[in-house]
Amino acid sequence: MNLASPTPDEDIRRLAERRVRARHGLMVHAVVYLAVNLGLVALNLATSPHYLWFIWSVFGWGIGLAAHAWAVLGSMTDAHERAVQAEMARLRDRGR
């Protein structure tokens, strides 16, 4: 069991892996969103074209997908990263 603190390279690798998993999860979410909603559009148009109920799914789920995208991609902006680095520096300085 390694009780030593992780090296900076290990920390960077963990962060990179977390970001890659987050982007992959977003891509999977987007593909499922498209596939399911295309199926719902086809079903709606085939069974009751006079009432376009698929709009509710597209809109509601679209809000969730947009929030997911913002959470994943918004947290990867340079401004966010600079703020995280500044906070880490403050925490390191406080510990000394």
DRENTORKOL-3810 file (N, C-alpha, C; in nm, 4 decimals):
REM DRENTORKOL-3810
@n.u->0.0839; n.v->-0.1177; n.w->0.0000; ca.u->0.0000; ca.v->0.0000; ca.w->0.0000; c.u->0.0884; c.v->0.1240; c.w->0.0000
@n.u->0.0645; n.v->0.2146; n.w->-0.0939; ca.u->0.1443; ca.v->0.3353; ca.w->-0.1086; c.u->0.0791; c.v->0.4485; c.w->-0.0302
@n.u->0.1436; n.v->0.4909; n.w->0.0791; ca.u->0.0904; ca.v->0.5977; ca.w->0.1624; c.u->0.1451; c.v->0.7337; c.w->0.1227
@n.u->0.2383; n.v->0.7375; n.w->0.0302; ca.u->0.2973; ca.v->0.8633; ca.w->-0.0140; c.u->0.1954; c.v->0.9441; c.w->-0.0935
@n.u->0.2154; n.v->1.0733; n.w->-0.0947; ca.u->0.1281; ca.v->1.1608; ca.w->-0.1734; c.u->0.1465; c.v->1.1325; c.w->-0.3212
@n.u->0.0395; n.v->1.1472; n.w->-0.3973; ca.u->0.0534; ca.v->1.1259; ca.w->-0.5414; c.u->0.1451; c.v->1.2316; c.w->-0.6023
@n.u->0.2176; n.v->1.1922; n.w->-0.7045; ca.u->0.3049; ca.v->1.2857; ca.w->-0.7732; c.u->0.2203; c.v->1.3779; c.w->-0.8610
@n.u->0.2769; n.v->1.4919; n.w->-0.9004; ca.u->0.2011; ca.v->1.5813; ca.w->-0.9899; c.u->0.1579; c.v->1.5107; c.w->-1.1193
@n.u->0.2418; n.v->1.4225; n.w->-1.1730; ca.u->0.2039; ca.v->1.3502; ca.w->-1.2940; c.u->0.0839; c.v->1.2588; c.w->-1.2681
@n.u->0.0789; n.v->1.1959; n.w->-1.1504; ca.u->-0.0349; ca.v->1.1101; ca.w->-1.1174; c.u->-0.1619; c.v->1.1931; c.w->-1.1029
@n.u->-0.1488; n.v->1.3098; n.w->-1.0415; ca.u->-0.2644; ca.v->1.3987; ca.w->-1.0282; c.u->-0.3155; c.v->1.4426; c.w->-1.1653
@n.u->-0.2230; n.v->1.4784; n.w->-1.2532; ca.u->-0.2613; ca.v->1.5220; ca.w->-1.3871; c.u->-0.3274; c.v->1.4077; c.w->-1.4629
@n.u->-0.2727; n.v->1.2872; n.w->-1.4490; ca.u->-0.3324; ca.v->1.1723; ca.w->-1.5176; c.u->-0.4744; c.v->1.1474; c.w->-1.4669
@n.u->-0.4951; n.v->1.1542; n.w->-1.3359; ca.u->-0.6297; ca.v->1.1333; ca.w->-1.2809; c.u->-0.7269; c.v->1.2379; c.w->-1.3347
@n.u->-0.6825; n.v->1.3627; n.w->-1.3386; ca.u->-0.7671; ca.v->1.4693; ca.w->-1.3905; c.u->-0.7986; c.v->1.4459; c.w->-1.5382
@n.u->-0.6974; n.v->1.4090; n.w->-1.6158; ca.u->-0.7174; ca.v->1.3825; ca.w->-1.7585; c.u->-0.8145; c.v->1.2666; c.w->-1.7788
@n.u->-0.7993; n.v->1.1598; n.w->-1.7010; ca.u->-0.8901; ca.v->1.0454; ca.w->-1.7128; c.u->-1.0330; c.v->1.0853; c.w->-1.6778
@n.u->-1.0499; n.v->1.1661; n.w->-1.5744; ca.u->-1.1831; ca.v->1.2102; ca.w->-1.5340; c.u->-1.2470; c.v->1.2942; c.w->-1.6453
@n.u->-1.1681; n.v->1.3824; n.w->-1.7073; ca.u->-1.2214; ca.v->1.4658; ca.w->-1.8148; c.u->-1.2571; c.v->1.3833; c.w->-1.9381
@n.u->-1.1740; n.v->1.2863; n.w->-1.9718; ca.u->-1.2026; ca.v->1.2005; ca.w->-2.0870; c.u->-1.3297; c.v->1.1202; c.w->-2.0616
@n.u->-1.3452; n.v->1.0656; n.w->-1.9403; ca.u->-1.4677; ca.v->0.9914; ca.w->-1.9074; c.u->-1.5902; c.v->1.0823; c.w->-1.9156
@n.u->-1.5762; n.v->1.2061; n.w->-1.8699; ca.u->-1.6884; ca.v->1.3001; ca.w->-1.8738; c.u->-1.7278; c.v->1.3310; c.w->-2.0180
@n.u->-1.6300; n.v->1.3557; n.w->-2.1052; ca.u->-1.6607; ca.v->1.3830; ca.w->-2.2459; c.u->-1.7219; c.v->1.2603; c.w->-2.3135
@n.u->-1.6708; n.v->1.1418; n.w->-2.2805; ca.u->-1.7264; ca.v->1.0188; ca.w->-2.3373; c.u->-1.8715; c.v->1.0015; c.w->-2.2923
@n.u->-1.8977; n.v->1.0247; n.w->-2.1669; ca.u->-2.0349; ca.v->1.0149; ca.w->-2.1155; c.u->-2.1284; c.v->1.1118; c.w->-2.1854
@n.u->-2.0804; n.v->1.2309; n.w->-2.2137; ca.u->-2.1614; ca.v->1.3292; ca.w->-2.2858; c.u->-2.1898; c.v->1.2815; c.w->-2.4279
@n.u->-2.0899; n.v->1.2251; n.w->-2.4942; ca.u->-2.1109; ca.v->1.1743; ca.w->-2.6308; c.u->-2.2138; c.v->1.0615; c.w->-2.6318
@n.u->-2.2046; n.v->0.9708; n.w->-2.5352; ca.u->-2.3018; ca.v->0.8612; ca.w->-2.5260; c.u->-2.4417; c.v->0.9179; c.w->-2.5029
@n.u->-2.4525; n.v->1.0148; n.w->-2.4131; ca.u->-2.5809; ca.v->1.0778; ca.w->-2.3841; c.u->-2.6390; c.v->1.1397; c.w->-2.5113
@n.u->-2.5565; n.v->1.2097; n.w->-2.5899; ca.u->-2.6036; ca.v->1.2748; ca.w->-2.7115; c.u->-2.6496; c.v->1.1723; c.w->-2.8157
@n.u->-2.5765; n.v->1.0634; n.w->-2.8303; ca.u->-2.6140; ca.v->0.9604; ca.w->-2.9281; c.u->-2.7457; c.v->0.8944; c.w->-2.8875
@n.u->-2.7612; n.v->0.8630; n.w->-2.7604; ca.u->-2.8856; ca.v->0.8014; ca.w->-2.7131; c.u->-3.0019; c.v->0.8992; c.w->-2.7308
@n.u->-2.9777; n.v->1.0259; n.w->-2.6990; ca.u->-3.0801; ca.v->1.1298; ca.w->-2.7175; c.u->-3.1287; c.v->1.1317; c.w->-2.8628
@n.u->-3.0335; n.v->1.1359; n.w->-2.9559; ca.u->-3.0701; ca.v->1.1397; ca.w->-3.0976; c.u->-3.1446; c.v->1.0135; c.w->-3.1416
@n.u->-3.0928; n.v->0.8984; n.w->-3.1038; ca.u->-3.1547; ca.v->0.7724; ca.w->-3.1465; c.u->-3.2968; c.v->0.7585; c.w->-3.0923
@n.u->-3.3137; n.v->0.7815; n.w->-2.9641; ca.u->-3.4459; ca.v->0.7658; ca.w->-2.9030; c.u->-3.5434; c.v->0.8678; c.w->-2.9600
@n.u->-3.4996; n.v->0.9924; n.w->-2.9718; ca.u->-3.5924; ca.v->1.0942; ca.w->-3.0199; c.u->-3.6251; c.v->1.0782; c.w->-3.1677
@n.u->-3.5321; n.v->1.0296; n.w->-3.2479; ca.u->-3.5663; ca.v->0.9979; ca.w->-3.3873; c.u->-3.6716; c.v->0.8868; c.w->-3.3923
@n.u->-3.6574; n.v->0.7875; n.w->-3.3058; ca.u->-3.7574; ca.v->0.6817; ca.w->-3.2974; c.u->-3.8929; c.v->0.7355; c.w->-3.2546
@n.u->-3.8918; n.v->0.8279; n.w->-3.1582; ca.u->-4.0183; ca.v->0.8870; ca.w->-3.1124; c.u->-4.0833; c.v->0.9714; c.w->-3.2218
@n.u->-4.0021; n.v->1.0425; n.w->-3.2987; ca.u->-4.0566; ca.v->1.1211; ca.w->-3.4103; c.u->-4.1234; c.v->1.0278; c.w->-3.5106
@n.u->-4.0539; n.v->0.9204; n.w->-3.5457; ca.u->-4.1110; ca.v->0.8243; ca.w->-3.6416; c.u->-4.2403; c.v->0.7636; c.w->-3.5883
@n.u->-4.2395; n.v->0.7234; n.w->-3.4605; ca.u->-4.3589; ca.v->0.6652; ca.w->-3.3997; c.u->-4.4733; c.v->0.7659; c.w->-3.3982
@n.u->-4.4435; n.v->0.8881; n.w->-3.3596; ca.u->-4.5457; ca.v->0.9921; ca.w->-3.3536; c.u->-4.6065; c.v->1.0176; c.w->-3.4915
@n.u->-4.5197; n.v->1.0340; n.w->-3.5912; ca.u->-4.5702; ca.v->1.0638; ca.w->-3.7255; c.u->-4.6466; c.v->0.9463; c.w->-3.7860
@n.u->-4.6104; n.v->0.8249; n.w->-3.7478; ca.u->-4.6794; ca.v->0.7070; ca.w->-3.8007; c.u->-4.8147; c.v->0.6838; c.w->-3.7330
@n.u->-4.8276; n.v->0.7217; n.w->-3.6063; ca.u->-4.9499; ca.v->0.6889; ca.w->-3.5325; c.u->-5.0449; c.v->0.8061; c.w->-3.5140
@n.u->-4.9920; n.v->0.9241; n.w->-3.4908; ca.u->-5.0811; ca.v->1.0393; ca.w->-3.4676; c.u->-5.0160; c.v->1.1683; c.w->-3.5186
@n.u->-5.0072; n.v->1.1819; n.w->-3.6499; ca.u->-4.9395; ca.v->1.2989; ca.w->-3.7069; c.u->-5.0124; c.v->1.4309; c.w->-3.6815
@n.u->-5.1366; n.v->1.4240; n.w->-3.6394; ca.u->-5.2129; ca.v->1.5461; ca.w->-3.6116; c.u->-5.1695; c.v->1.6119; c.w->-3.4806
@n.u->-5.1073; n.v->1.5371; n.w->-3.3903; ca.u->-5.0573; ca.v->1.5936; ca.w->-3.2637; c.u->-4.9103; c.v->1.5554; c.w->-3.2485
@n.u->-4.8243; n.v->1.6530; n.w->-3.2494; ca.u->-4.6798; ca.v->1.6287; ca.w->-3.2446; c.u->-4.6311; c.v->1.6250; c.w->-3.0987
@n.u->-4.6592; n.v->1.5137; n.w->-3.0337; ca.u->-4.6210; ca.v->1.4984; ca.w->-2.8926; c.u->-4.4721; c.v->1.4743; c.w->-2.8728
@n.u->-4.4000; n.v->1.4351; n.w->-2.9769; ca.u->-4.2568; ca.v->1.4095; ca.w->-2.9614; c.u->-4.1813; c.v->1.5347; c.w->-2.9197
@n.u->-4.2397; n.v->1.6517; n.w->-2.9469; ca.u->-4.1765; ca.v->1.7793; ca.w->-2.9105; c.u->-4.1459; c.v->1.7834; c.w->-2.7607
@n.u->-4.2345; n.v->1.7263; n.w->-2.6778; ca.u->-4.2151; ca.v->1.7300; ca.w->-2.5331; c.u->-4.0890; c.v->1.6546; c.w->-2.4917
@n.u->-4.0659; n.v->1.5423; n.w->-2.5529; ca.u->-3.9460; ca.v->1.4645; ca.w->-2.5237; c.u->-3.8204; c.v->1.5366; c.w->-2.5723
@n.u->-3.8270; n.v->1.5865; n.w->-2.6948; ca.u->-3.7122; ca.v->1.6578; ca.w->-2.7520; c.u->-3.6763; c.v->1.7777; c.w->-2.6646
@n.u->-3.7761; n.v->1.8537; n.w->-2.6249; ca.u->-3.7527; ca.v->1.9736; ca.w->-2.5445; c.u->-3.7066; c.v->1.9388; c.w->-2.4028
@n.u->-3.7795; n.v->1.8522; n.w->-2.3352; ca.u->-3.7456; ca.v->1.8191; ca.w->-2.1961; c.u->-3.6102; c.v->1.7527; c.w->-2.1838
@n.u->-3.5873; n.v->1.6525; n.w->-2.2635; ca.u->-3.4599; ca.v->1.5811; ca.w->-2.2593; c.u->-3.3483; c.v->1.6713; c.w->-2.3113
@n.u->-3.3823; n.v->1.7581; n.w->-2.4071; ca.u->-3.2836; ca.v->1.8525; ca.w->-2.4605; c.u->-3.2311; c.v->1.9453; c.w->-2.3529
@n.u->-3.3169; n.v->1.9854; n.w->-2.2608; ca.u->-3.2718; ca.v->2.0685; ca.w->-2.1483; c.u->-3.1712; c.v->1.9904; c.w->-2.0640
@n.u->-3.2017; n.v->1.8638; n.w->-2.0380; ca.u->-3.1089; ca.v->1.7802; ca.w->-1.9612; c.u->-2.9769; c.v->1.7599; c.w->-2.0334
@n.u->-2.9823; n.v->1.7387; n.w->-2.1631; ca.u->-2.8603; ca.v->1.7217; ca.w->-2.2416; c.u->-2.7785; c.v->1.8505; c.w->-2.2438
@n.u->-2.8451; n.v->1.9629; n.w->-2.2573; ca.u->-2.7740; ca.v->2.0919; ca.w->-2.2551; c.u->-2.7071; c.v->2.1147; c.w->-2.1200
@n.u->-2.7751; n.v->2.0796; n.w->-2.0114; ca.u->-2.7161; ca.v->2.0935; ca.w->-1.8781; c.u->-2.5958; c.v->2.0020; c.w->-1.8629
@n.u->-2.6060; n.v->1.8808; n.w->-1.9152; ca.u->-2.4950; ca.v->1.7861; ca.w->-1.9105; c.u->-2.3761; c.v->1.8422; c.w->-1.9888
@n.u->-2.4031; n.v->1.8954; n.w->-2.1083; ca.u->-2.2967; ca.v->1.9529; ca.w->-2.1906; c.u->-2.2314; c.v->2.0710; c.w->-2.1196
@n.u->-2.3114; n.v->2.1542; n.w->-2.0568; ca.u->-2.2566; ca.v->2.2703; ca.w->-1.9866; c.u->-2.1705; c.v->2.2255; c.w->-1.8685
@n.u->-2.2161; n.v->2.1242; n.w->-1.7969; ca.u->-2.1395; ca.v->2.0738; ca.w->-1.6834; c.u->-2.0060; c.v->2.0154; c.w->-1.7285
@n.u->-2.0062; n.v->1.9444; n.w->-1.8403; ca.u->-1.8839; ca.v->1.8800; ca.w->-1.8886; c.u->-1.7934; c.v->1.9799; c.w->-1.9591
@n.u->-1.8472; n.v->2.0535; n.w->-2.0529; ca.u->-1.7650; ca.v->2.1420; ca.w->-2.1348; c.u->-1.7390; c.v->2.2755; c.w->-2.0670
@n.u->-1.8348; n.v->2.3227; n.w->-1.9900; ca.u->-1.8173; ca.v->2.4501; ca.w->-1.9202; c.u->-1.7089; c.v->2.4433; c.w->-1.8143
@n.u->-1.6931; n.v->2.3267; n.w->-1.7521; ca.u->-1.5920; ca.v->2.3136; ca.w->-1.6478; c.u->-1.4522; c.v->2.3014; c.w->-1.7058
@n.u->-1.4422; n.v->2.2927; n.w->-1.8381; ca.u->-1.3118; ca.v->2.2760; ca.w->-1.9004; c.u->-1.2602; c.v->2.4054; c.w->-1.9621
@n.u->-1.3247; n.v->2.5157; n.w->-1.9318; ca.u->-1.2794; ca.v->2.6419; ca.w->-1.9878; c.u->-1.1525; c.v->2.6872; c.w->-1.9191
@n.u->-1.0795; n.v->2.7733; n.w->-1.9848; ca.u->-0.9558; ca.v->2.8258; ca.w->-1.9281; c.u->-0.9817; c.v->2.9053; c.w->-1.8010
@n.u->-1.0898; n.v->2.9814; n.w->-1.7986; ca.u->-1.1198; ca.v->3.0617; ca.w->-1.6804; c.u->-1.1414; c.v->2.9727; c.w->-1.5590
@n.u->-1.2125; n.v->2.8639; n.w->-1.5784; ca.u->-1.2362; ca.v->2.7711; ca.w->-1.4677; c.u->-1.1044; c.v->2.7104; c.w->-1.4205
@n.u->-1.0243; n.v->2.6687; n.w->-1.5163; ca.u->-0.8963; ca.v->2.6070; ca.w->-1.4805; c.u->-0.8064; c.v->2.7058; c.w->-1.4061
@n.u->-0.8043; n.v->2.8307; n.w->-1.4500; ca.u->-0.7240; ca.v->2.9317; ca.w->-1.3797; c.u->-0.7745; c.v->2.9513; c.w->-1.2369
@n.u->-0.9065; n.v->2.9518; n.w->-1.2192; ca.u->-0.9630; ca.v->2.9682; ca.w->-1.0854; c.u->-0.9275; c.v->2.8495; c.w->-0.9967
@n.u->-0.9326; n.v->2.7285; n.w->-1.0515; ca.u->-0.8954; ca.v->2.6092; ca.w->-0.9748; c.u->-0.7483; c.v->2.6156; c.w->-0.9355
@n.u->-0.6629; n.v->2.6524; n.w->-1.0297; ca.u->-0.5194; ca.v->2.6616; ca.w->-0.9994; c.u->-0.4923; c.v->2.7670; c.w->-0.8926
@n.u->-0.5609; n.v->2.8803; n.w->-0.8995; ca.u->-0.5430; ca.v->2.9853; ca.w->-0.7993; c.u->-0.5876; c.v->2.9369; c.w->-0.6621
@n.u->-0.6998; n.v->2.8664; n.w->-0.6567; ca.u->-0.7479; ca.v->2.8140; ca.w->-0.5286; c.u->-0.6520; c.v->2.7103; c.w->-0.4721
@n.u->-0.5977; n.v->2.6251; n.w->-0.5599; ca.u->-0.4999; ca.v->2.5260; ca.w->-0.5151; c.u->-0.3765; c.v->2.5952; c.w->-0.4576
@n.u->-0.3324; n.v->2.7026; n.w->-0.5206; ca.u->-0.2162; ca.v->2.7770; ca.w->-0.4712; c.u->-0.2466; c.v->2.8377; c.w->-0.3351
@n.u->-0.3669; n.v->2.8934; n.w->-0.3189; ca.u->-0.4041; ca.v->2.9503; ca.w->-0.1878; c.u->-0.4056; c.v->2.8424; c.w->-0.0797
@n.u->-0.4595; n.v->2.7259; n.w->-0.1127; ca.u->-0.4653; ca.v->2.6167; ca.w->-0.0159; c.u->-0.3247; c.v->2.5687; c.w->0.0204
@n.u->-0.2362; n.v->2.5613; n.w->-0.0788; ca.u->-0.0986; ca.v->2.5200; ca.w->-0.0498; c.u->-0.0302; c.v->2.6214; c.w->0.0406
@n.u->-0.0492; n.v->2.7499; n.w->0.0113; ca.u->0.0142; ca.v->2.8550; ca.w->0.0912; c.u->-0.0403; c.v->2.8565; c.w->0.2332
@n.u->-0.1673; n.v->2.8310; n.w->0.2515; ca.u->-0.2289; ca.v->2.8290; ca.w->0.3836; c.u->-0.1746; c.v->2.7158; c.w->0.4691
@n.u->-0.1421; n.v->2.6048; n.w->0.4038; ca.u->-0.0907; ca.v->2.4884; ca.w->0.4751; c.u->0.0502; c.v->2.5069; c.w->0.5274
@n.u->0.1208; n.v->2.6050; n.w->0.4781; ca.u->0.2602; ca.v->2.6279; ca.w->0.5200; c.u->0.2702; c.v->2.7151; c.w->0.6396
END
